[in-house]
Amino acid sequence: MVKADVSVEVAGLRLRNPLVLAAGVLGVTGLSLRRVAEAGAGAVVTKSIGPKPREGYANPALLETNCGFLNAIGLPNPGAEEFGHEIKDAKEGGIPVIVSIFGASKREFAYVGSLMEKAGADALELNISCPHAEVSDFGQSPDLTYGIVETVKKSVGIPVFVKLTPNVTDIVTIAKKAEEAGADALTCVNTLRAMAIDIETFRPFLANRVGGLSGPAIKPVAVRCVYEVSKAVNIPVVGCGGITHWEDAVEFMLAGASAVQIGSAIALRGLEVFKDITEGIRAYLERKGYGSVKEIVGLSHKY
């Protein structure tokens, strides 16, 4: 039997497999990103980088729940100028490096994007959707989304991914606006706005009170978003949200995802999760008689 091909192409990027490190996890340094590459990821997304250094929120900023993780980190980062040299180190891993960026305006998004391109980024992922930071307003507005994507696309020559929020009434409207503005791909989805309260002290657990929920709890929501968005647009969709085992990855692909991002699963299963899921996908394809990942993307749309 010929081994199934698990490589994919997303927005012009060639990935050896469809598993991508999600933003915010092991993405602060070039060395940590290389570790992920060596562990078997097909591509990596960095921590979100802004125009200036930022400390983020006070602790406690992370809480493990019985169904995932709740965080309000606050987008801490060293700033665009300082982060540039980390990209060079990350690229030694031999896989595409996608830099997640944010800003307080479309001009700041474009500024950071241009610096990251010059530093060697293979693509950008626009964080317009972090639920515990000011950028969340951008991703909830079709017009603001359009303006940011259009401005960044005019400022760079590399692919632009747009990370969408599930915290809207109609994610398809936002997705279509991003596509109309020139987005090369869409990432579905960022974390769900959520919180937890300590019943003994009566206080919210997080210092910021409200944070973002990730992990297995949000997978059904993310699958629904991928399904709806991929049916409505003509650009690739990358699934993100609770992917922990190969079955989860396949479910996202059947819903319409060309690739998937892995985040919380690293804390739950370790870096071996990349190789384990890749081999699980390959075995599934061969068992079902398919020769490549591309053949199963969106299959559920037929039913």
Contacts in CASP RR format, 6 or more apart in sequence:
PFRMAT RR
TARGET T0000
AUTHOR 0000-0000-0000
METHOD contacts of the structure
MODEL  1
MVKADVSVEVAGLRLRNPLVLAAGVLGVTGLSLRRVAEAGAGAVVTKSIG
PKPREGYANPALLETNCGFLNAIGLPNPGAEEFGHEIKDAKEGGIPVIVS
IFGASKREFAYVGSLMEKAGADALELNISCPHAEVSDFGQSPDLTYGIVE
TVKKSVGIPVFVKLTPNVTDIVTIAKKAEEAGADALTCVNTLRAMAIDIE
TFRPFLANRVGGLSGPAIKPVAVRCVYEVSKAVNIPVVGCGGITHWEDAV
EFMLAGASAVQIGSAIALRGLEVFKDITEGIRAYLERKGYGSVKEIVGLS
HKY
1 286 0 8 1.000
2 291 0 8 1.000
3 282 0 8 1.000
3 286 0 8 1.000
4 282 0 8 1.000
4 285 0 8 1.000
4 286 0 8 1.000
4 289 0 8 1.000
4 290 0 8 1.000
4 291 0 8 1.000
4 292 0 8 1.000
4 293 0 8 1.000
5 291 0 8 1.000
5 292 0 8 1.000
5 293 0 8 1.000
6 16 0 8 1.000
6 17 0 8 1.000
6 18 0 8 1.000
6 278 0 8 1.000
6 281 0 8 1.000
6 282 0 8 1.000
6 285 0 8 1.000
6 292 0 8 1.000
6 293 0 8 1.000
7 14 0 8 1.000
7 15 0 8 1.000
7 16 0 8 1.000
7 17 0 8 1.000
7 292 0 8 1.000
7 293 0 8 1.000
8 14 0 8 1.000
8 15 0 8 1.000
8 17 0 8 1.000
8 18 0 8 1.000
8 258 0 8 1.000
8 259 0 8 1.000
8 293 0 8 1.000
8 294 0 8 1.000
9 15 0 8 1.000
10 185 0 8 1.000
10 236 0 8 1.000
10 238 0 8 1.000
10 258 0 8 1.000
10 259 0 8 1.000
11 123 0 8 1.000
11 159 0 8 1.000
11 161 0 8 1.000
11 184 0 8 1.000
11 185 0 8 1.000
11 235 0 8 1.000
11 236 0 8 1.000
12 159 0 8 1.000
12 184 0 8 1.000
13 43 0 8 1.000
13 96 0 8 1.000
13 98 0 8 1.000
13 122 0 8 1.000
13 123 0 8 1.000
13 159 0 8 1.000
14 96 0 8 1.000
15 42 0 8 1.000
15 43 0 8 1.000
15 95 0 8 1.000
15 96 0 8 1.000
15 259 0 8 1.000
16 40 0 8 1.000
16 42 0 8 1.000
16 95 0 8 1.000
17 40 0 8 1.000
17 41 0 8 1.000
17 42 0 8 1.000
17 274 0 8 1.000
17 278 0 8 1.000
17 281 0 8 1.000
18 42 0 8 1.000
18 249 0 8 1.000
18 253 0 8 1.000
18 257 0 8 1.000
18 258 0 8 1.000
18 259 0 8 1.000
18 260 0 8 1.000
18 281 0 8 1.000
18 293 0 8 1.000
19 40 0 8 1.000
19 41 0 8 1.000
19 42 0 8 1.000
19 249 0 8 1.000
19 259 0 8 1.000
19 260 0 8 1.000
19 261 0 8 1.000
19 262 0 8 1.000
19 274 0 8 1.000
19 277 0 8 1.000
19 278 0 8 1.000
20 41 0 8 1.000
20 42 0 8 1.000
20 43 0 8 1.000
20 44 0 8 1.000
20 45 0 8 1.000
20 98 0 8 1.000
20 238 0 8 1.000
20 259 0 8 1.000
20 260 0 8 1.000
20 261 0 8 1.000
20 262 0 8 1.000
21 27 0 8 1.000
21 33 0 8 1.000
21 36 0 8 1.000
21 41 0 8 1.000
21 43 0 8 1.000
21 44 0 8 1.000
21 45 0 8 1.000
21 261 0 8 1.000
21 262 0 8 1.000
21 263 0 8 1.000
22 45 0 8 1.000
22 240 0 8 1.000
22 241 0 8 1.000
22 261 0 8 1.000
22 262 0 8 1.000
22 263 0 8 1.000
23 45 0 8 1.000
23 46 0 8 1.000
23 47 0 8 1.000
23 48 0 8 1.000
23 100 0 8 1.000
23 125 0 8 1.000
23 127 0 8 1.000
23 163 0 8 1.000
23 261 0 8 1.000
24 45 0 8 1.000
24 46 0 8 1.000
24 47 0 8 1.000
24 48 0 8 1.000
24 73 0 8 1.000
24 100 0 8 1.000
24 263 0 8 1.000
25 263 0 8 1.000
25 264 0 8 1.000
25 266 0 8 1.000
25 267 0 8 1.000
26 32 0 8 1.000
26 33 0 8 1.000
26 35 0 8 1.000
26 36 0 8 1.000
26 266 0 8 1.000
27 33 0 8 1.000
27 36 0 8 1.000
27 44 0 8 1.000
27 45 0 8 1.000
27 46 0 8 1.000
27 47 0 8 1.000
28 46 0 8 1.000
28 47 0 8 1.000
28 77 0 8 1.000
28 78 0 8 1.000
28 86 0 8 1.000
29 86 0 8 1.000
29 89 0 8 1.000
30 86 0 8 1.000
30 87 0 8 1.000
30 89 0 8 1.000
30 90 0 8 1.000
31 89 0 8 1.000
33 44 0 8 1.000
33 46 0 8 1.000
33 86 0 8 1.000
33 89 0 8 1.000
33 90 0 8 1.000
33 93 0 8 1.000
33 97 0 8 1.000
34 89 0 8 1.000
34 90 0 8 1.000
34 92 0 8 1.000
34 93 0 8 1.000
35 271 0 8 1.000
36 44 0 8 1.000
36 271 0 8 1.000
36 274 0 8 1.000
37 44 0 8 1.000
37 90 0 8 1.000
37 93 0 8 1.000
37 94 0 8 1.000
37 95 0 8 1.000
38 93 0 8 1.000
39 271 0 8 1.000
39 272 0 8 1.000
39 274 0 8 1.000
39 275 0 8 1.000
40 274 0 8 1.000
40 275 0 8 1.000
40 278 0 8 1.000
41 95 0 8 1.000
41 262 0 8 1.000
41 274 0 8 1.000
42 95 0 8 1.000
42 96 0 8 1.000
42 274 0 8 1.000
43 95 0 8 1.000
43 96 0 8 1.000
43 97 0 8 1.000
43 98 0 8 1.000
43 122 0 8 1.000
43 259 0 8 1.000
44 90 0 8 1.000
44 95 0 8 1.000
44 96 0 8 1.000
44 97 0 8 1.000
44 98 0 8 1.000
45 98 0 8 1.000
45 99 0 8 1.000
45 100 0 8 1.000
45 125 0 8 1.000
45 261 0 8 1.000
46 83 0 8 1.000
46 86 0 8 1.000
46 87 0 8 1.000
46 90 0 8 1.000
46 97 0 8 1.000
46 98 0 8 1.000
46 99 0 8 1.000
46 100 0 8 1.000
47 77 0 8 1.000
47 100 0 8 1.000
48 75 0 8 1.000
48 77 0 8 1.000
48 100 0 8 1.000
48 101 0 8 1.000
48 102 0 8 1.000
48 127 0 8 1.000
48 130 0 8 1.000
49 77 0 8 1.000
49 78 0 8 1.000
49 79 0 8 1.000
49 80 0 8 1.000
49 83 0 8 1.000
49 99 0 8 1.000
49 100 0 8 1.000
49 101 0 8 1.000
49 102 0 8 1.000
49 112 0 8 1.000
49 116 0 8 1.000
50 75 0 8 1.000
50 77 0 8 1.000
50 79 0 8 1.000
50 80 0 8 1.000
50 101 0 8 1.000
50 102 0 8 1.000
50 103 0 8 1.000
50 108 0 8 1.000
50 112 0 8 1.000
51 79 0 8 1.000
51 80 0 8 1.000
51 103 0 8 1.000
51 104 0 8 1.000
51 108 0 8 1.000
51 111 0 8 1.000
51 112 0 8 1.000
52 79 0 8 1.000
52 80 0 8 1.000
53 77 0 8 1.000
53 78 0 8 1.000
53 79 0 8 1.000
53 82 0 8 1.000
54 74 0 8 1.000
54 75 0 8 1.000
54 76 0 8 1.000
54 77 0 8 1.000
54 79 0 8 1.000
55 76 0 8 1.000
56 73 0 8 1.000
56 74 0 8 1.000
56 75 0 8 1.000
56 76 0 8 1.000
57 72 0 8 1.000
57 73 0 8 1.000
57 74 0 8 1.000
57 132 0 8 1.000
57 206 0 8 1.000
57 207 0 8 1.000
57 208 0 8 1.000
58 207 0 8 1.000
58 208 0 8 1.000
59 207 0 8 1.000
60 205 0 8 1.000
60 206 0 8 1.000
60 207 0 8 1.000
61 71 0 8 1.000
61 72 0 8 1.000
61 73 0 8 1.000
61 74 0 8 1.000
61 206 0 8 1.000
61 207 0 8 1.000
61 208 0 8 1.000
62 69 0 8 1.000
62 70 0 8 1.000
62 71 0 8 1.000
62 73 0 8 1.000
63 69 0 8 1.000
63 70 0 8 1.000
63 71 0 8 1.000
63 196 0 8 1.000
63 205 0 8 1.000
63 206 0 8 1.000
64 70 0 8 1.000
65 196 0 8 1.000
65 213 0 8 1.000
65 217 0 8 1.000
67 215 0 8 1.000
67 216 0 8 1.000
67 217 0 8 1.000
68 213 0 8 1.000
68 214 0 8 1.000
68 215 0 8 1.000
68 216 0 8 1.000
68 217 0 8 1.000
68 264 0 8 1.000
69 213 0 8 1.000
69 214 0 8 1.000
69 215 0 8 1.000
69 264 0 8 1.000
69 267 0 8 1.000
70 194 0 8 1.000
70 195 0 8 1.000
70 196 0 8 1.000
70 205 0 8 1.000
70 206 0 8 1.000
70 211 0 8 1.000
70 212 0 8 1.000
70 213 0 8 1.000
70 214 0 8 1.000
71 132 0 8 1.000
71 191 0 8 1.000
71 206 0 8 1.000
71 211 0 8 1.000
71 212 0 8 1.000
71 214 0 8 1.000
72 132 0 8 1.000
72 206 0 8 1.000
72 207 0 8 1.000
72 208 0 8 1.000
72 209 0 8 1.000
72 210 0 8 1.000
72 211 0 8 1.000
72 212 0 8 1.000
73 132 0 8 1.000
74 130 0 8 1.000
74 132 0 8 1.000
74 133 0 8 1.000
74 208 0 8 1.000
75 102 0 8 1.000
75 127 0 8 1.000
75 130 0 8 1.000
75 133 0 8 1.000
75 135 0 8 1.000
77 83 0 8 1.000
80 101 0 8 1.000
80 111 0 8 1.000
80 112 0 8 1.000
80 113 0 8 1.000
80 115 0 8 1.000
80 116 0 8 1.000
81 115 0 8 1.000
83 99 0 8 1.000
83 116 0 8 1.000
83 119 0 8 1.000
84 115 0 8 1.000
84 116 0 8 1.000
84 119 0 8 1.000
85 119 0 8 1.000
87 97 0 8 1.000
87 99 0 8 1.000
87 116 0 8 1.000
87 119 0 8 1.000
87 120 0 8 1.000
87 121 0 8 1.000
88 119 0 8 1.000
88 120 0 8 1.000
90 97 0 8 1.000
91 97 0 8 1.000
91 120 0 8 1.000
91 122 0 8 1.000
96 122 0 8 1.000
96 123 0 8 1.000
97 120 0 8 1.000
97 121 0 8 1.000
97 122 0 8 1.000
98 121 0 8 1.000
98 122 0 8 1.000
98 123 0 8 1.000
98 124 0 8 1.000
98 125 0 8 1.000
98 161 0 8 1.000
99 113 0 8 1.000
99 116 0 8 1.000
99 121 0 8 1.000
99 123 0 8 1.000
99 124 0 8 1.000
99 125 0 8 1.000
100 124 0 8 1.000
100 125 0 8 1.000
100 126 0 8 1.000
100 127 0 8 1.000
100 163 0 8 1.000
101 109 0 8 1.000
101 112 0 8 1.000
101 113 0 8 1.000
101 116 0 8 1.000
101 124 0 8 1.000
101 125 0 8 1.000
101 126 0 8 1.000
101 127 0 8 1.000
102 109 0 8 1.000
102 112 0 8 1.000
102 126 0 8 1.000
102 127 0 8 1.000
102 128 0 8 1.000
102 130 0 8 1.000
102 133 0 8 1.000
102 135 0 8 1.000
103 109 0 8 1.000
103 112 0 8 1.000
103 135 0 8 1.000
104 134 0 8 1.000
106 147 0 8 1.000
106 148 0 8 1.000
106 150 0 8 1.000
106 151 0 8 1.000
106 152 0 8 1.000
107 151 0 8 1.000
109 126 0 8 1.000
109 148 0 8 1.000
109 151 0 8 1.000
109 152 0 8 1.000
110 151 0 8 1.000
110 152 0 8 1.000
110 154 0 8 1.000
110 155 0 8 1.000
110 156 0 8 1.000
111 155 0 8 1.000
113 121 0 8 1.000
113 124 0 8 1.000
113 152 0 8 1.000
113 155 0 8 1.000
113 156 0 8 1.000
114 155 0 8 1.000
114 156 0 8 1.000
116 124 0 8 1.000
117 124 0 8 1.000
117 156 0 8 1.000
117 157 0 8 1.000
117 158 0 8 1.000
121 158 0 8 1.000
122 158 0 8 1.000
122 159 0 8 1.000
123 158 0 8 1.000
123 159 0 8 1.000
123 160 0 8 1.000
123 161 0 8 1.000
123 184 0 8 1.000
124 152 0 8 1.000
124 156 0 8 1.000
124 158 0 8 1.000
124 159 0 8 1.000
124 160 0 8 1.000
124 161 0 8 1.000
125 160 0 8 1.000
125 161 0 8 1.000
125 162 0 8 1.000
125 163 0 8 1.000
125 187 0 8 1.000
126 148 0 8 1.000
126 149 0 8 1.000
126 152 0 8 1.000
126 160 0 8 1.000
126 161 0 8 1.000
126 162 0 8 1.000
126 163 0 8 1.000
127 135 0 8 1.000
127 163 0 8 1.000
127 190 0 8 1.000
128 135 0 8 1.000
128 136 0 8 1.000
128 138 0 8 1.000
128 139 0 8 1.000
128 144 0 8 1.000
128 145 0 8 1.000
128 148 0 8 1.000
128 162 0 8 1.000
128 163 0 8 1.000
128 164 0 8 1.000
128 165 0 8 1.000
129 135 0 8 1.000
129 136 0 8 1.000
129 138 0 8 1.000
129 139 0 8 1.000
129 163 0 8 1.000
129 164 0 8 1.000
129 165 0 8 1.000
129 167 0 8 1.000
129 189 0 8 1.000
129 190 0 8 1.000
130 136 0 8 1.000
130 190 0 8 1.000
130 191 0 8 1.000
131 165 0 8 1.000
131 167 0 8 1.000
131 190 0 8 1.000
131 191 0 8 1.000
131 192 0 8 1.000
131 193 0 8 1.000
131 194 0 8 1.000
131 210 0 8 1.000
131 211 0 8 1.000
131 212 0 8 1.000
132 193 0 8 1.000
132 208 0 8 1.000
132 210 0 8 1.000
132 211 0 8 1.000
132 212 0 8 1.000
136 165 0 8 1.000
136 167 0 8 1.000
136 193 0 8 1.000
137 144 0 8 1.000
138 144 0 8 1.000
138 145 0 8 1.000
138 148 0 8 1.000
139 145 0 8 1.000
139 164 0 8 1.000
139 165 0 8 1.000
139 168 0 8 1.000
139 174 0 8 1.000
140 165 0 8 1.000
140 167 0 8 1.000
140 168 0 8 1.000
140 174 0 8 1.000
142 173 0 8 1.000
142 174 0 8 1.000
142 177 0 8 1.000
143 177 0 8 1.000
145 162 0 8 1.000
145 174 0 8 1.000
145 177 0 8 1.000
145 178 0 8 1.000
145 181 0 8 1.000
146 177 0 8 1.000
146 178 0 8 1.000
146 180 0 8 1.000
146 181 0 8 1.000
147 181 0 8 1.000
148 181 0 8 1.000
149 160 0 8 1.000
149 162 0 8 1.000
149 177 0 8 1.000
149 178 0 8 1.000
149 181 0 8 1.000
149 182 0 8 1.000
149 183 0 8 1.000
150 181 0 8 1.000
150 182 0 8 1.000
152 160 0 8 1.000
153 160 0 8 1.000
153 181 0 8 1.000
153 182 0 8 1.000
153 183 0 8 1.000
159 184 0 8 1.000
159 185 0 8 1.000
160 182 0 8 1.000
160 183 0 8 1.000
160 184 0 8 1.000
160 185 0 8 1.000
161 183 0 8 1.000
161 184 0 8 1.000
161 185 0 8 1.000
161 186 0 8 1.000
161 187 0 8 1.000
161 238 0 8 1.000
162 178 0 8 1.000
162 183 0 8 1.000
162 185 0 8 1.000
162 186 0 8 1.000
162 187 0 8 1.000
163 186 0 8 1.000
163 187 0 8 1.000
163 189 0 8 1.000
163 190 0 8 1.000
163 240 0 8 1.000
164 171 0 8 1.000
164 174 0 8 1.000
164 175 0 8 1.000
164 178 0 8 1.000
164 186 0 8 1.000
164 187 0 8 1.000
164 188 0 8 1.000
164 189 0 8 1.000
164 190 0 8 1.000
164 225 0 8 1.000
164 229 0 8 1.000
165 171 0 8 1.000
165 174 0 8 1.000
165 189 0 8 1.000
165 190 0 8 1.000
166 188 0 8 1.000
166 189 0 8 1.000
166 190 0 8 1.000
166 192 0 8 1.000
166 218 0 8 1.000
166 221 0 8 1.000
166 222 0 8 1.000
166 225 0 8 1.000
167 192 0 8 1.000
167 193 0 8 1.000
168 174 0 8 1.000
171 188 0 8 1.000
171 189 0 8 1.000
171 225 0 8 1.000
171 228 0 8 1.000
171 229 0 8 1.000
172 228 0 8 1.000
172 229 0 8 1.000
172 232 0 8 1.000
175 186 0 8 1.000
175 188 0 8 1.000
175 229 0 8 1.000
175 232 0 8 1.000
175 233 0 8 1.000
176 232 0 8 1.000
176 233 0 8 1.000
178 186 0 8 1.000
179 186 0 8 1.000
179 233 0 8 1.000
179 234 0 8 1.000
179 235 0 8 1.000
183 235 0 8 1.000
184 235 0 8 1.000
184 236 0 8 1.000
185 235 0 8 1.000
185 236 0 8 1.000
185 237 0 8 1.000
185 238 0 8 1.000
185 258 0 8 1.000
186 229 0 8 1.000
186 233 0 8 1.000
186 235 0 8 1.000
186 236 0 8 1.000
186 237 0 8 1.000
186 238 0 8 1.000
187 237 0 8 1.000
187 238 0 8 1.000
187 239 0 8 1.000
187 240 0 8 1.000
187 261 0 8 1.000
188 222 0 8 1.000
188 225 0 8 1.000
188 226 0 8 1.000
188 229 0 8 1.000
188 237 0 8 1.000
188 238 0 8 1.000
188 239 0 8 1.000
188 240 0 8 1.000
188 257 0 8 1.000
189 218 0 8 1.000
189 221 0 8 1.000
189 222 0 8 1.000
189 225 0 8 1.000
189 239 0 8 1.000
189 240 0 8 1.000
189 241 0 8 1.000
190 240 0 8 1.000
191 211 0 8 1.000
191 212 0 8 1.000
191 213 0 8 1.000
191 214 0 8 1.000
191 218 0 8 1.000
192 212 0 8 1.000
192 213 0 8 1.000
192 218 0 8 1.000
192 221 0 8 1.000
193 210 0 8 1.000
193 211 0 8 1.000
193 212 0 8 1.000
193 213 0 8 1.000
194 210 0 8 1.000
194 211 0 8 1.000
194 212 0 8 1.000
194 213 0 8 1.000
195 204 0 8 1.000
195 205 0 8 1.000
195 206 0 8 1.000
195 209 0 8 1.000
195 210 0 8 1.000
195 211 0 8 1.000
196 204 0 8 1.000
196 205 0 8 1.000
196 206 0 8 1.000
197 203 0 8 1.000
197 204 0 8 1.000
197 205 0 8 1.000
198 204 0 8 1.000
198 205 0 8 1.000
204 210 0 8 1.000
214 241 0 8 1.000
214 242 0 8 1.000
214 263 0 8 1.000
214 264 0 8 1.000
215 241 0 8 1.000
215 242 0 8 1.000
215 244 0 8 1.000
215 263 0 8 1.000
215 264 0 8 1.000
215 265 0 8 1.000
216 242 0 8 1.000
216 244 0 8 1.000
216 264 0 8 1.000
217 242 0 8 1.000
218 241 0 8 1.000
218 242 0 8 1.000
219 241 0 8 1.000
219 242 0 8 1.000
219 243 0 8 1.000
219 248 0 8 1.000
222 239 0 8 1.000
222 240 0 8 1.000
222 241 0 8 1.000
222 242 0 8 1.000
222 252 0 8 1.000
223 251 0 8 1.000
223 252 0 8 1.000
223 255 0 8 1.000
224 255 0 8 1.000
226 237 0 8 1.000
226 239 0 8 1.000
226 252 0 8 1.000
226 255 0 8 1.000
226 256 0 8 1.000
226 257 0 8 1.000
227 255 0 8 1.000
227 256 0 8 1.000
227 300 0 8 1.000
227 301 0 8 1.000
229 237 0 8 1.000
230 237 0 8 1.000
230 255 0 8 1.000
230 256 0 8 1.000
230 257 0 8 1.000
230 298 0 8 1.000
230 301 0 8 1.000
231 301 0 8 1.000
236 258 0 8 1.000
236 259 0 8 1.000
237 256 0 8 1.000
237 257 0 8 1.000
237 258 0 8 1.000
238 257 0 8 1.000
238 258 0 8 1.000
238 259 0 8 1.000
238 260 0 8 1.000
238 261 0 8 1.000
239 252 0 8 1.000
239 257 0 8 1.000
239 259 0 8 1.000
239 260 0 8 1.000
239 261 0 8 1.000
240 260 0 8 1.000
240 261 0 8 1.000
240 263 0 8 1.000
241 261 0 8 1.000
241 263 0 8 1.000
241 264 0 8 1.000
242 248 0 8 1.000
242 263 0 8 1.000
242 264 0 8 1.000
242 265 0 8 1.000
243 249 0 8 1.000
243 252 0 8 1.000
243 260 0 8 1.000
243 261 0 8 1.000
243 262 0 8 1.000
243 263 0 8 1.000
243 265 0 8 1.000
243 277 0 8 1.000
244 264 0 8 1.000
244 265 0 8 1.000
244 268 0 8 1.000
244 269 0 8 1.000
244 273 0 8 1.000
245 276 0 8 1.000
245 277 0 8 1.000
246 276 0 8 1.000
246 277 0 8 1.000
246 278 0 8 1.000
246 279 0 8 1.000
246 280 0 8 1.000
246 281 0 8 1.000
246 283 0 8 1.000
246 284 0 8 1.000
248 260 0 8 1.000
249 260 0 8 1.000
249 277 0 8 1.000
249 281 0 8 1.000
250 281 0 8 1.000
250 284 0 8 1.000
250 296 0 8 1.000
252 260 0 8 1.000
253 260 0 8 1.000
253 293 0 8 1.000
253 296 0 8 1.000
253 297 0 8 1.000
253 298 0 8 1.000
254 296 0 8 1.000
254 297 0 8 1.000
254 298 0 8 1.000
254 299 0 8 1.000
254 300 0 8 1.000
255 298 0 8 1.000
255 300 0 8 1.000
256 297 0 8 1.000
256 298 0 8 1.000
256 300 0 8 1.000
256 301 0 8 1.000
257 297 0 8 1.000
258 293 0 8 1.000
258 294 0 8 1.000
258 297 0 8 1.000
262 273 0 8 1.000
262 274 0 8 1.000
262 277 0 8 1.000
265 273 0 8 1.000
266 273 0 8 1.000
269 276 0 8 1.000
281 293 0 8 1.000
285 291 0 8 1.000
285 292 0 8 1.000
285 293 0 8 1.000
285 295 0 8 1.000
285 296 0 8 1.000
288 296 0 8 1.000
290 296 0 8 1.000
END
